[in-house]
């Protein structure tokens, strides 16, 4: 995927949807990557997602936000590898 194609996806989904990152969450991924993740999930409309290493939940909320916006049934499984989170 080219940068231009990614930019168009973000315009068609992330910006049009008006998705807002909840401020009370600690994000361990940069916001450019999170915008791309949201847009990819909206475009490809996966039926299932496996997230390994959820950390503080920033990417989890982004993925779930996109899945819910798709308004299709989905299965989401998340696993944290660290015991102290």
Secondary structure, DSSP 8 states (H G I E B T S, - for coil): --HHHHHHHHIIIIIHHT----TTS---S-HHHHHHHHHHHHHH--SEEEEE--TTSHHHHHHHHHHHHHTS--EEEEE---TT-
